[in-house]
Amino acid sequence: MNELFFIGLLIIIGYFAGLLLEKAGIPKIIGYIVTGVIFSPYTFEFVPENILRSTSPLIDTCLGFIIFEVGGSLKWSKLKNYKKQLVNILLFESLTTYILIISVLVAAGYIFADLFTVEFLWIFILALLLAPMGAPTDPTATFAIIHEYGAKGNVSNTIIEVAALDDAMGVFLFSLSTSAAFILAGDSGSSISISLLKACYTIMGALGFGFLCGWLTRKISNFLNIRNEGQWIVLLAAFIIFTFGLSSMLGLDEILAVMAFGAYTTNFNEQQEQIFNIIERYTEELIILFFFLLSGLHIDITAIANAAPIIGIFVIFRILGKYFGARTGAYFGGAPKEVRKCIGGGLLPQGGIVIGLALMISQDPAFAVISDTLLATVMGSTVLNEIIGPFGAKTALKKAGEI
């Protein structure tokens, strides 16, 4: 059957599922995700499997728009008032999560060896590779919840800013962990110094490229004297897709590149207010529907059963690490009381970048022994965290009185 028929049908079902859940007081993006999961080729055979390949570019495009808006929230005039608390929250929540996941997985592998089908060394390597994937927060889910309920205030601002910075921290921790994992797996050719250089290239290159694209957009819009909203939509769409695509080709972090593009625009483009108002009015609702619906379509729900004990450990201790780490960081950062009490709940959605990292590392022959378990754990935990996360974000914002 025609692929557009399936996509159109899923959009209709997802849209009405979101509306029904919204009326029941449940975040509507849950409806989008669940619709995608239910109609996924991994769940039923109603939707053909080749639709996954054909929709991947559309998912990347939607992700680019959402991340551009997330970058747009990183306005320096606002950030400089929170920089101490942001640094403390970021370090405590990411490192606490990282340490907890490694410690508990290694302890579980030692005490309950029967739960694992590999020797203890590989359990330790698996823990090293999974731990950094607990650090990133999915800014798209959090951003969608904040916009859906019109949340405004200290907690909303802090959550979105920490979530936006989490990817960089996750990539850095992942680089360190994979370097150690390669050495333990017997690949002595991979050194920490090389791994650090790769991390610097991935992160700093992405930031530099994103700023460059923001500068080019500003120069082109000024040269052509663009003021029309339709022209702005075309120019922004072109540069968001270009930034995402070329950064991927160059081996840079696409999310950080597009985020840097948005951050440059909100800080240096003279038409910043008009730009973000246009995106919010004309594209945001459709982009969010597309992204979460199609992301759910790519989730293999059967992966949960394949690695249930490890998924359970990962999800539970990721939540604990995020929640208590963020609260501790907010305390030492001198954050207001409402931020200290509520920040943890807004950082639970799992970053979409982790699926890309898991796919990349699982394809390396050095980790063939644990690649299936690694992928199953990441896919299964993503399903759970993408459902739990929006509830946590809504509860945190409601508790803070910002909805």
TORKOL-4160 file (C-alpha; in steps of 0.2 Angstrom, whole numbers, padded with zeros to 4 digits, m for minus):
403
<pt num="1" X="0000" Y="0000" Z="0000"/>
<pt num="2" X="0005" Y="0018" Z="m0002"/>
<pt num="3" X="0017" Y="0025" Z="0012"/>
<pt num="4" X="0008" Y="0042" Z="0013"/>
<pt num="5" X="m0008" Y="0033" Z="0016"/>
<pt num="6" X="m0001" Y="0025" Z="0032"/>
<pt num="7" X="0008" Y="0041" Z="0038"/>
<pt num="8" X="m0008" Y="0051" Z="0035"/>
<pt num="9" X="m0019" Y="0038" Z="0045"/>
<pt num="10" X="m0006" Y="0037" Z="0059"/>
<pt num="11" X="m0006" Y="0056" Z="0060"/>
<pt num="12" X="m0025" Y="0056" Z="0061"/>
<pt num="13" X="m0026" Y="0043" Z="0075"/>
<pt num="14" X="m0011" Y="0050" Z="0084"/>
<pt num="15" X="m0019" Y="0068" Z="0084"/>
<pt num="16" X="m0036" Y="0062" Z="0091"/>
<pt num="17" X="m0027" Y="0051" Z="0104"/>
<pt num="18" X="m0017" Y="0066" Z="0110"/>
<pt num="19" X="m0033" Y="0076" Z="0111"/>
<pt num="20" X="m0042" Y="0063" Z="0121"/>
<pt num="21" X="m0028" Y="0061" Z="0133"/>
<pt num="22" X="m0026" Y="0080" Z="0135"/>
<pt num="23" X="m0044" Y="0081" Z="0140"/>
<pt num="24" X="m0041" Y="0068" Z="0153"/>
<pt num="25" X="m0026" Y="0078" Z="0160"/>
<pt num="26" X="m0013" Y="0067" Z="0153"/>
<pt num="27" X="0001" Y="0075" Z="0142"/>
<pt num="28" X="m0004" Y="0073" Z="0124"/>
<pt num="29" X="0013" Y="0068" Z="0118"/>
<pt num="30" X="0010" Y="0052" Z="0127"/>
<pt num="31" X="m0004" Y="0049" Z="0115"/>
<pt num="32" X="0007" Y="0052" Z="0100"/>
<pt num="33" X="0021" Y="0040" Z="0107"/>
<pt num="34" X="0009" Y="0026" Z="0111"/>
<pt num="35" X="0000" Y="0027" Z="0094"/>
<pt num="36" X="0017" Y="0025" Z="0086"/>
<pt num="37" X="0022" Y="0010" Z="0097"/>
<pt num="38" X="0005" Y="0002" Z="0094"/>
<pt num="39" X="0006" Y="0003" Z="0075"/>
<pt num="40" X="0025" Y="0000" Z="0075"/>
<pt num="41" X="0030" Y="m0015" Z="0063"/>
<pt num="42" X="0038" Y="m0022" Z="0078"/>
<pt num="43" X="0021" Y="m0023" Z="0087"/>
<pt num="44" X="0009" Y="m0028" Z="0073"/>
<pt num="45" X="0011" Y="m0031" Z="0054"/>
<pt num="46" X="m0002" Y="m0018" Z="0049"/>
<pt num="47" X="0012" Y="m0005" Z="0045"/>
<pt num="48" X="0025" Y="m0011" Z="0033"/>
<pt num="49" X="0043" Y="m0012" Z="0040"/>
<pt num="50" X="0050" Y="m0002" Z="0025"/>
<pt num="51" X="0041" Y="0014" Z="0031"/>
<pt num="52" X="0054" Y="0015" Z="0045"/>
<pt num="53" X="0067" Y="0019" Z="0033"/>
<pt num="54" X="0057" Y="0031" Z="0023"/>
<pt num="55" X="0052" Y="0041" Z="0038"/>
<pt num="56" X="0069" Y="0043" Z="0046"/>
<pt num="57" X="0074" Y="0059" Z="0036"/>
<pt num="58" X="0057" Y="0066" Z="0042"/>
<pt num="59" X="0061" Y="0062" Z="0060"/>
<pt num="60" X="0078" Y="0071" Z="0059"/>
<pt num="61" X="0070" Y="0086" Z="0051"/>
<pt num="62" X="0057" Y="0087" Z="0065"/>
<pt num="63" X="0071" Y="0084" Z="0078"/>
<pt num="64" X="0080" Y="0099" Z="0070"/>
<pt num="65" X="0066" Y="0111" Z="0072"/>
<pt num="66" X="0063" Y="0106" Z="0090"/>
<pt num="67" X="0081" Y="0107" Z="0095"/>
<pt num="68" X="0083" Y="0124" Z="0086"/>
<pt num="69" X="0069" Y="0130" Z="0098"/>
<pt num="70" X="0078" Y="0122" Z="0113"/>
<pt num="71" X="0094" Y="0132" Z="0108"/>
<pt num="72" X="0083" Y="0147" Z="0106"/>
<pt num="73" X="0079" Y="0146" Z="0125"/>
<pt num="74" X="0098" Y="0148" Z="0129"/>
<pt num="75" X="0098" Y="0167" Z="0129"/>
<pt num="76" X="0114" Y="0174" Z="0138"/>
<pt num="77" X="0105" Y="0188" Z="0146"/>
<pt num="78" X="0094" Y="0175" Z="0155"/>
<pt num="79" X="0108" Y="0161" Z="0157"/>
<pt num="80" X="0121" Y="0173" Z="0166"/>
<pt num="81" X="0109" Y="0174" Z="0181"/>
<pt num="82" X="0108" Y="0155" Z="0183"/>
<pt num="83" X="0126" Y="0150" Z="0178"/>
<pt num="84" X="0131" Y="0144" Z="0195"/>
<pt num="85" X="0116" Y="0133" Z="0199"/>
<pt num="86" X="0116" Y="0127" Z="0181"/>
<pt num="87" X="0134" Y="0120" Z="0182"/>
<pt num="88" X="0130" Y="0112" Z="0199"/>
<pt num="89" X="0114" Y="0104" Z="0193"/>
<pt num="90" X="0122" Y="0098" Z="0177"/>
<pt num="91" X="0137" Y="0090" Z="0186"/>
<pt num="92" X="0128" Y="0082" Z="0200"/>
<pt num="93" X="0113" Y="0075" Z="0190"/>
<pt num="94" X="0124" Y="0068" Z="0176"/>
<pt num="95" X="0138" Y="0061" Z="0187"/>
<pt num="96" X="0127" Y="0054" Z="0200"/>
<pt num="97" X="0117" Y="0045" Z="0187"/>
<pt num="98" X="0133" Y="0038" Z="0179"/>
<pt num="99" X="0141" Y="0032" Z="0195"/>
<pt num="100" X="0124" Y="0024" Z="0201"/>
<pt num="101" X="0121" Y="0014" Z="0185"/>
<pt num="102" X="0139" Y="0007" Z="0184"/>
<pt num="103" X="0139" Y="0003" Z="0203"/>
<pt num="104" X="0122" Y="m0006" Z="0203"/>
<pt num="105" X="0125" Y="m0015" Z="0187"/>
<pt num="106" X="0142" Y="m0022" Z="0192"/>
<pt num="107" X="0135" Y="m0027" Z="0209"/>
<pt num="108" X="0120" Y="m0036" Z="0201"/>
<pt num="109" X="0132" Y="m0045" Z="0189"/>
<pt num="110" X="0143" Y="m0051" Z="0204"/>
<pt num="111" X="0129" Y="m0056" Z="0216"/>
<pt num="112" X="0116" Y="m0062" Z="0203"/>
<pt num="113" X="0127" Y="m0069" Z="0190"/>
<pt num="114" X="0113" Y="m0081" Z="0183"/>
<pt num="115" X="0104" Y="m0066" Z="0177"/>
<pt num="116" X="0118" Y="m0063" Z="0164"/>
<pt num="117" X="0123" Y="m0074" Z="0151"/>
<pt num="118" X="0141" Y="m0068" Z="0149"/>
<pt num="119" X="0156" Y="m0068" Z="0161"/>
<pt num="120" X="0159" Y="m0054" Z="0174"/>
<pt num="121" X="0172" Y="m0044" Z="0163"/>
<pt num="122" X="0158" Y="m0042" Z="0150"/>
<pt num="123" X="0146" Y="m0036" Z="0163"/>
<pt num="124" X="0158" Y="m0023" Z="0168"/>
<pt num="125" X="0160" Y="m0017" Z="0150"/>
<pt num="126" X="0142" Y="m0017" Z="0148"/>
<pt num="127" X="0140" Y="m0006" Z="0163"/>
<pt num="128" X="0153" Y="0006" Z="0156"/>
<pt num="129" X="0144" Y="0008" Z="0140"/>
<pt num="130" X="0126" Y="0010" Z="0147"/>
<pt num="131" X="0131" Y="0022" Z="0161"/>
<pt num="132" X="0134" Y="0037" Z="0150"/>
<pt num="133" X="0118" Y="0034" Z="0141"/>
<pt num="134" X="0109" Y="0038" Z="0157"/>
<pt num="135" X="0115" Y="0056" Z="0157"/>
<pt num="136" X="0107" Y="0064" Z="0142"/>
<pt num="137" X="0089" Y="0071" Z="0145"/>
<pt num="138" X="0078" Y="0072" Z="0130"/>
<pt num="139" X="0075" Y="0091" Z="0128"/>
<pt num="140" X="0061" Y="0088" Z="0115"/>
<pt num="141" X="0049" Y="0079" Z="0127"/>
<pt num="142" X="0052" Y="0092" Z="0141"/>
<pt num="143" X="0051" Y="0107" Z="0129"/>
<pt num="144" X="0034" Y="0099" Z="0122"/>
<pt num="145" X="0027" Y="0098" Z="0140"/>
<pt num="146" X="0032" Y="0116" Z="0144"/>
<pt num="147" X="0024" Y="0123" Z="0129"/>
<pt num="148" X="0008" Y="0112" Z="0130"/>
<pt num="149" X="0004" Y="0119" Z="0147"/>
<pt num="150" X="0011" Y="0136" Z="0144"/>
<pt num="151" X="0023" Y="0134" Z="0159"/>
<pt num="152" X="0034" Y="0149" Z="0164"/>
<pt num="153" X="0045" Y="0152" Z="0179"/>
<pt num="154" X="0062" Y="0148" Z="0187"/>
<pt num="155" X="0059" Y="0129" Z="0187"/>
<pt num="156" X="0054" Y="0129" Z="0168"/>
<pt num="157" X="0069" Y="0139" Z="0163"/>
<pt num="158" X="0081" Y="0129" Z="0173"/>
<pt num="159" X="0074" Y="0112" Z="0167"/>
<pt num="160" X="0075" Y="0117" Z="0149"/>
<pt num="161" X="0093" Y="0124" Z="0150"/>
<pt num="162" X="0100" Y="0109" Z="0160"/>
<pt num="163" X="0091" Y="0097" Z="0147"/>
<pt num="164" X="0099" Y="0107" Z="0133"/>
<pt num="165" X="0117" Y="0105" Z="0140"/>
<pt num="166" X="0115" Y="0087" Z="0145"/>
<pt num="167" X="0119" Y="0080" Z="0128"/>
<pt num="168" X="0137" Y="0088" Z="0128"/>
<pt num="169" X="0139" Y="0080" Z="0145"/>
<pt num="170" X="0133" Y="0063" Z="0139"/>
<pt num="171" X="0144" Y="0063" Z="0124"/>
<pt num="172" X="0159" Y="0067" Z="0134"/>
<pt num="173" X="0156" Y="0053" Z="0147"/>
<pt num="174" X="0152" Y="0041" Z="0133"/>
<pt num="175" X="0169" Y="0045" Z="0125"/>
<pt num="176" X="0178" Y="0042" Z="0141"/>
<pt num="177" X="0168" Y="0026" Z="0145"/>
<pt num="178" X="0170" Y="0019" Z="0127"/>
<pt num="179" X="0189" Y="0022" Z="0128"/>
<pt num="180" X="0190" Y="0011" Z="0144"/>
<pt num="181" X="0178" Y="m0002" Z="0137"/>
<pt num="182" X="0189" Y="m0004" Z="0121"/>
<pt num="183" X="0205" Y="m0007" Z="0132"/>
<pt num="184" X="0195" Y="m0020" Z="0143"/>
<pt num="185" X="0189" Y="m0028" Z="0128"/>
<pt num="186" X="0207" Y="m0031" Z="0122"/>
<pt num="187" X="0208" Y="m0016" Z="0109"/>
<pt num="188" X="0224" Y="m0008" Z="0116"/>
<pt num="189" X="0224" Y="0003" Z="0101"/>
<pt num="190" X="0211" Y="0014" Z="0108"/>
<pt num="191" X="0218" Y="0027" Z="0120"/>
<pt num="192" X="0210" Y="0039" Z="0132"/>
<pt num="193" X="0219" Y="0054" Z="0123"/>
<pt num="194" X="0213" Y="0049" Z="0106"/>
<pt num="195" X="0195" Y="0047" Z="0114"/>
<pt num="196" X="0196" Y="0064" Z="0122"/>
<pt num="197" X="0202" Y="0072" Z="0105"/>
<pt num="198" X="0187" Y="0064" Z="0097"/>
<pt num="199" X="0175" Y="0070" Z="0110"/>
<pt num="200" X="0183" Y="0088" Z="0108"/>
<pt num="201" X="0180" Y="0087" Z="0089"/>
<pt num="202" X="0162" Y="0081" Z="0091"/>
<pt num="203" X="0157" Y="0094" Z="0104"/>
<pt num="204" X="0168" Y="0109" Z="0099"/>
<pt num="205" X="0166" Y="0106" Z="0081"/>
<pt num="206" X="0147" Y="0105" Z="0082"/>
<pt num="207" X="0146" Y="0121" Z="0092"/>
<pt num="208" X="0157" Y="0130" Z="0080"/>
<pt num="209" X="0148" Y="0124" Z="0065"/>
<pt num="210" X="0131" Y="0128" Z="0073"/>
<pt num="211" X="0137" Y="0146" Z="0077"/>
<pt num="212" X="0143" Y="0148" Z="0059"/>
<pt num="213" X="0126" Y="0143" Z="0052"/>
<pt num="214" X="0118" Y="0155" Z="0063"/>
<pt num="215" X="0130" Y="0169" Z="0057"/>
<pt num="216" X="0126" Y="0164" Z="0039"/>
<pt num="217" X="0107" Y="0164" Z="0041"/>
<pt num="218" X="0109" Y="0182" Z="0049"/>
<pt num="219" X="0120" Y="0188" Z="0035"/>
<pt num="220" X="0109" Y="0181" Z="0021"/>
<pt num="221" X="0093" Y="0188" Z="0029"/>
<pt num="222" X="0100" Y="0205" Z="0031"/>
<pt num="223" X="0107" Y="0205" Z="0013"/>
<pt num="224" X="0090" Y="0200" Z="0006"/>
<pt num="225" X="0081" Y="0211" Z="0018"/>
<pt num="226" X="0069" Y="0196" Z="0023"/>
<pt num="227" X="0054" Y="0202" Z="0033"/>
<pt num="228" X="0040" Y="0191" Z="0026"/>
<pt num="229" X="0035" Y="0176" Z="0037"/>
<pt num="230" X="0034" Y="0164" Z="0023"/>
<pt num="231" X="0052" Y="0168" Z="0017"/>
<pt num="232" X="0058" Y="0166" Z="0035"/>
<pt num="233" X="0050" Y="0148" Z="0036"/>
<pt num="234" X="0059" Y="0143" Z="0020"/>
<pt num="235" X="0076" Y="0150" Z="0025"/>
<pt num="236" X="0075" Y="0143" Z="0043"/>
<pt num="237" X="0069" Y="0126" Z="0036"/>
<pt num="238" X="0083" Y="0126" Z="0024"/>
<pt num="239" X="0097" Y="0130" Z="0036"/>
<pt num="240" X="0090" Y="0119" Z="0050"/>
<pt num="241" X="0090" Y="0104" Z="0038"/>
<pt num="242" X="0107" Y="0109" Z="0031"/>
<pt num="243" X="0115" Y="0111" Z="0048"/>
<pt num="244" X="0108" Y="0094" Z="0054"/>
<pt num="245" X="0113" Y="0085" Z="0038"/>
<pt num="246" X="0131" Y="0092" Z="0036"/>
<pt num="247" X="0136" Y="0090" Z="0054"/>
<pt num="248" X="0131" Y="0072" Z="0053"/>
<pt num="249" X="0142" Y="0070" Z="0037"/>
<pt num="250" X="0156" Y="0078" Z="0046"/>
<pt num="251" X="0155" Y="0067" Z="0062"/>
<pt num="252" X="0149" Y="0081" Z="0073"/>
<pt num="253" X="0135" Y="0080" Z="0086"/>
<pt num="254" X="0120" Y="0085" Z="0075"/>
<pt num="255" X="0109" Y="0090" Z="0091"/>
<pt num="256" X="0123" Y="0101" Z="0098"/>
<pt num="257" X="0126" Y="0109" Z="0081"/>
<pt num="258" X="0107" Y="0114" Z="0078"/>
<pt num="259" X="0106" Y="0119" Z="0097"/>
<pt num="260" X="0121" Y="0131" Z="0094"/>
<pt num="261" X="0112" Y="0137" Z="0078"/>
<pt num="262" X="0097" Y="0142" Z="0089"/>
<pt num="263" X="0107" Y="0149" Z="0103"/>
<pt num="264" X="0116" Y="0160" Z="0091"/>
<pt num="265" X="0100" Y="0166" Z="0083"/>
<pt num="266" X="0092" Y="0170" Z="0100"/>
<pt num="267" X="0107" Y="0180" Z="0105"/>
<pt num="268" X="0113" Y="0189" Z="0090"/>
<pt num="269" X="0100" Y="0190" Z="0076"/>
<pt num="270" X="0091" Y="0206" Z="0076"/>
<pt num="271" X="0074" Y="0198" Z="0071"/>
<pt num="272" X="0075" Y="0184" Z="0085"/>
<pt num="273" X="0058" Y="0188" Z="0092"/>
<pt num="274" X="0050" Y="0186" Z="0075"/>
<pt num="275" X="0059" Y="0171" Z="0070"/>
<pt num="276" X="0054" Y="0161" Z="0086"/>
<pt num="277" X="0036" Y="0167" Z="0085"/>
<pt num="278" X="0035" Y="0161" Z="0067"/>
<pt num="279" X="0041" Y="0144" Z="0072"/>
<pt num="280" X="0029" Y="0143" Z="0087"/>
<pt num="281" X="0014" Y="0149" Z="0077"/>
<pt num="282" X="0016" Y="0139" Z="0061"/>
<pt num="283" X="0026" Y="0124" Z="0064"/>
<pt num="284" X="0028" Y="0119" Z="0082"/>
<pt num="285" X="0011" Y="0109" Z="0084"/>
<pt num="286" X="0014" Y="0099" Z="0068"/>
<pt num="287" X="0032" Y="0096" Z="0071"/>
<pt num="288" X="0029" Y="0089" Z="0089"/>
<pt num="289" X="0015" Y="0077" Z="0082"/>
<pt num="290" X="0026" Y="0071" Z="0068"/>
<pt num="291" X="0042" Y="0068" Z="0079"/>
<pt num="292" X="0034" Y="0059" Z="0094"/>
<pt num="293" X="0022" Y="0049" Z="0083"/>
<pt num="294" X="0036" Y="0043" Z="0071"/>
<pt num="295" X="0048" Y="0040" Z="0085"/>
<pt num="296" X="0036" Y="0028" Z="0093"/>
<pt num="297" X="0034" Y="0020" Z="0076"/>
<pt num="298" X="0053" Y="0016" Z="0077"/>
<pt num="299" X="0053" Y="0008" Z="0095"/>
<pt num="300" X="0054" Y="m0011" Z="0096"/>
<pt num="301" X="0042" Y="m0015" Z="0111"/>
<pt num="302" X="0048" Y="m0033" Z="0111"/>
<pt num="303" X="0065" Y="m0027" Z="0116"/>
<pt num="304" X="0059" Y="m0025" Z="0134"/>
<pt num="305" X="0056" Y="m0043" Z="0137"/>
<pt num="306" X="0074" Y="m0048" Z="0130"/>
<pt num="307" X="0083" Y="m0038" Z="0144"/>
<pt num="308" X="0070" Y="m0035" Z="0157"/>
<pt num="309" X="0081" Y="m0036" Z="0173"/>
<pt num="310" X="0095" Y="m0024" Z="0166"/>
<pt num="311" X="0082" Y="m0012" Z="0159"/>
<pt num="312" X="0073" Y="m0012" Z="0176"/>
<pt num="313" X="0090" Y="m0008" Z="0185"/>
<pt num="314" X="0094" Y="0005" Z="0172"/>
<pt num="315" X="0077" Y="0014" Z="0172"/>
<pt num="316" X="0076" Y="0014" Z="0192"/>
<pt num="317" X="0093" Y="0020" Z="0195"/>
<pt num="318" X="0093" Y="0033" Z="0181"/>
<pt num="319" X="0078" Y="0040" Z="0189"/>
<pt num="320" X="0085" Y="0040" Z="0206"/>
<pt num="321" X="0102" Y="0048" Z="0200"/>
<pt num="322" X="0093" Y="0061" Z="0190"/>
<pt num="323" X="0081" Y="0066" Z="0204"/>
<pt num="324" X="0093" Y="0066" Z="0219"/>
<pt num="325" X="0108" Y="0072" Z="0209"/>
<pt num="326" X="0098" Y="0087" Z="0202"/>
<pt num="327" X="0091" Y="0092" Z="0220"/>
<pt num="328" X="0109" Y="0091" Z="0227"/>
<pt num="329" X="0116" Y="0101" Z="0213"/>
<pt num="330" X="0102" Y="0114" Z="0215"/>
<pt num="331" X="0106" Y="0115" Z="0234"/>
<pt num="332" X="0125" Y="0118" Z="0232"/>
<pt num="333" X="0121" Y="0130" Z="0217"/>
<pt num="334" X="0110" Y="0141" Z="0228"/>
<pt num="335" X="0095" Y="0138" Z="0218"/>
<pt num="336" X="0078" Y="0145" Z="0224"/>
<pt num="337" X="0068" Y="0133" Z="0235"/>
<pt num="338" X="0055" Y="0128" Z="0221"/>
<pt num="339" X="0069" Y="0124" Z="0210"/>
<pt num="340" X="0077" Y="0112" Z="0223"/>
<pt num="341" X="0061" Y="0103" Z="0226"/>
<pt num="342" X="0055" Y="0101" Z="0208"/>
<pt num="343" X="0070" Y="0101" Z="0196"/>
<pt num="344" X="0073" Y="0082" Z="0197"/>
<pt num="345" X="0056" Y="0077" Z="0190"/>
<pt num="346" X="0058" Y="0088" Z="0174"/>
<pt num="347" X="0074" Y="0079" Z="0169"/>
<pt num="348" X="0067" Y="0061" Z="0167"/>
<pt num="349" X="0064" Y="0059" Z="0148"/>
<pt num="350" X="0078" Y="0050" Z="0140"/>
<pt num="351" X="0089" Y="0059" Z="0127"/>
<pt num="352" X="0085" Y="0052" Z="0109"/>
<pt num="353" X="0104" Y="0053" Z="0106"/>
<pt num="354" X="0107" Y="0038" Z="0116"/>
<pt num="355" X="0099" Y="0027" Z="0103"/>
<pt num="356" X="0111" Y="0033" Z="0090"/>
<pt num="357" X="0126" Y="0030" Z="0102"/>
<pt num="358" X="0120" Y="0013" Z="0106"/>
<pt num="359" X="0118" Y="0009" Z="0087"/>
<pt num="360" X="0135" Y="0015" Z="0084"/>
<pt num="361" X="0144" Y="0006" Z="0097"/>
<pt num="362" X="0134" Y="m0011" Z="0095"/>
<pt num="363" X="0140" Y="m0011" Z="0077"/>
<pt num="364" X="0159" Y="m0012" Z="0083"/>
<pt num="365" X="0165" Y="m0030" Z="0082"/>
<pt num="366" X="0174" Y="m0028" Z="0098"/>
<pt num="367" X="0158" Y="m0028" Z="0108"/>
<pt num="368" X="0149" Y="m0042" Z="0098"/>
<pt num="369" X="0147" Y="m0052" Z="0114"/>
<pt num="370" X="0136" Y="m0039" Z="0122"/>
<pt num="371" X="0129" Y="m0029" Z="0107"/>
<pt num="372" X="0112" Y="m0037" Z="0107"/>
<pt num="373" X="0110" Y="m0034" Z="0126"/>
<pt num="374" X="0116" Y="m0016" Z="0125"/>
<pt num="375" X="0103" Y="m0012" Z="0111"/>
<pt num="376" X="0089" Y="m0021" Z="0119"/>
<pt num="377" X="0092" Y="m0011" Z="0136"/>
<pt num="378" X="0093" Y="0006" Z="0127"/>
<pt num="379" X="0078" Y="0003" Z="0117"/>
<pt num="380" X="0068" Y="m0004" Z="0131"/>
<pt num="381" X="0073" Y="0010" Z="0143"/>
<pt num="382" X="0069" Y="0023" Z="0130"/>
<pt num="383" X="0051" Y="0016" Z="0129"/>
<pt num="384" X="0049" Y="0017" Z="0148"/>
<pt num="385" X="0057" Y="0034" Z="0150"/>
<pt num="386" X="0048" Y="0042" Z="0136"/>
<pt num="387" X="0032" Y="0037" Z="0144"/>
<pt num="388" X="0037" Y="0041" Z="0162"/>
<pt num="389" X="0047" Y="0057" Z="0158"/>
<pt num="390" X="0032" Y="0068" Z="0152"/>
<pt num="391" X="0022" Y="0063" Z="0168"/>
<pt num="392" X="0037" Y="0068" Z="0179"/>
<pt num="393" X="0039" Y="0084" Z="0170"/>
<pt num="394" X="0021" Y="0089" Z="0171"/>
<pt num="395" X="0021" Y="0084" Z="0190"/>
<pt num="396" X="0036" Y="0095" Z="0193"/>
<pt num="397" X="0029" Y="0110" Z="0184"/>
<pt num="398" X="0012" Y="0108" Z="0193"/>
<pt num="399" X="0021" Y="0106" Z="0210"/>
<pt num="400" X="0031" Y="0122" Z="0206"/>
<pt num="401" X="0015" Y="0132" Z="0202"/>
<pt num="402" X="0021" Y="0136" Z="0185"/>
<pt num="403" X="0007" Y="0127" Z="0175"/>
